[in-house]
Amino acid sequence: MKNTLMTGSLFGLIGGMALTLAGCGASTTDDGVSLVDKVSIPSTPTAISVGNQNTVVAETSDGIDGALTTSSVSPVGVSLQDQGTPRFSLFDFATGRLLETVQQGLAQQQNLPAAITQSIPCDSGSMSLTINLADLTGSTLRAGDSFSVSFNNCKDNMSGSTANGSMSATVVSGSLETDCDMDMYGTCSDFSLGMSFNDLQITEMGVTNLVDGGFNLTYTRATNTNTISGDDLYMYSGTGQGVRMSNFNIASSLSGRSETTTINMTLASTRINGSVQIRSTTPLVTTNVDTDDYPSSGVLQITGANSTLTVTALDATSVQLELDADNDGTIDYTDSPVSWTTIEAAN
């Protein structure tokens, strides 16, 4: 499965990384939905071993993909995996039809007031959009402008997804023109967008994914680079699993059809019962984003409690796993080649 920041494959090497969470005990939100409380996601470093290394890699991927995977069909960024389980993508949500709705709301204004509030139709329920403008010139979101969206049982019949909660965004620098298409490189100017989520809930097929926290989205046109970074982002589900990304920076650049991705972050998860440090010691390169599901080169280092797992892409279908189980600098276990389907099976 391909993951993209715009049109590339981003971290498809670990594939499937959807927010289909299952694991520890859940709490209850104000509206009665049973969800894992973010404070219950364990943060103590996890010891990586031969017995859990595939799960650690798969769960690492889940967190990244839950934030970044694109392919959604609904206005709220939800689509279905092949297995029929919900996939929630923050990137889809932040930059897909919702952003287009904001741009269209600006374009339709003849005389722009400082604040614009619109009710956006849903198939059932409602969605309310408020835009606050620091500069009333033209129909472009510029530095200082902001918008917020609130969902009240907003249902999309095509995907069967329902949204509740709210999100907000502020243009930190640059501008977002009405013709900026985040699915196509070269149509947007440089910009930085700060986004926050307040108990945003997306429900599909009886499963509710909840997002809280935020990230910064930065686009640099000259290098076709998208960067998602932030301090804390929580993703957790009524099925019982939670993931927390902290101190994260994920950047992806496209040159022709080749995509290069770098990753640096801490990820805590209920499934691995702790946290790991993740960084790409060598950038991950997907040779052809149109045909390759996984990077053909690059090295990912995952560090746990007194243990380090090195994941090296051998080609577009397989990797090598090298485990230093006691951090003494000596590889204790090597598994090579390992197909990505084997890695995904641990998910």
Secondary structure, DSSP 4 states (H G I P E B T S, - for coil): ----SSSS-TTGGG---------S--EE-TTS-EE--GGGS--SBPPP-TTTHHHHHHHHHHHHHHHH-----STTSEEE-TTS-EEE-HHHHHHSHHHHHHHHHHHT-SS--SEEEEEEE-SEEEEEEEEE-S--STT-EETT-EEEEEEEEEEETTTTEEEEEEEEEEEEEEEE-TT--TTSTTSS--EEEEEEEEEEEEEETTEEEEEEEEEEEEEETTTTEEEEEEEEEEEEETTS-EEEEEEEEEEEEEETTEEEEEEEEEEEETTTTEEEEEEEEEEEEES-TTT-SS-SEEEEEEEETTEEEEEEE-SSSEEEEEEETTSSSS--EEEEEEEHHHHHHT-
